[in-house]
C-alpha cells in the first residue's frame, strides 16, 4: 500500500468508526432488513463485508460517499447470499449475465445518444459530464478528486474538485432538461 492509500484507508477507518457511533451503520442495517425482511439474518454479515470492501477500495482510490458505498455493496452481498441460500446461484448468474449483456448494449446506446446531445456545450462541462457518464456506464463512479484529475489531463490545465462538482451538476441538469424535452 502506498502512502496515499494508507492515508485514505486511515481516513475511512475513522469514517467507519464515526458511522458506528452516530448510528449510520445501524441505519443501513435497518434499511436493508426492511427491504429484505425474510433474509434479515444475512444483513449484518453483508454490511460487515461491505465495510471490509470499503477499506480495501480506499487503498486504491477515493470513495466520495462511504455511506452510499457501504449500502450499495451490502445490498449486492445480501442478494448473493440470498441466491446461495436458495440454491439457485447458477440460475441467478445466468439471468444476471443475460441481463448484463442486454444492459451493456442499452447503456452504451444511451451514453452515445447523450454524448451527441452535448456536442455544442462548453468544453469543461462537456468533458466532466462525459467522464461521469463513462464512469457510470462502467459501474465505477468517480470521486470528485479523481474527476478533477482526469478532467485536468483532458483539458490540459489544473481543474479543482469544486469546479468539477459545479460542472457535473450543470451537465447532469442539462441532460435531465434535454431528456424531459424529448419526452414531451
Secondary structure, DSSP 8 states (H G I E B T S, - for coil): --HHHHHHHHHHHHHHHHHHHHTHHHHHHHHHHHHTGGGHHHHHHHHHHHHHHHHHHHTTS--S-HHHHHHHHHHHHHHHHHHHHTT-HHHHHHHHHHHHHHHHHHHHHHHHHHHHHTTTS-HHHHHHHHHHHHHHHTT----HHHHHHHHHHHHTS---HHHHHHHHHHHHHHHHHHHHHHH-
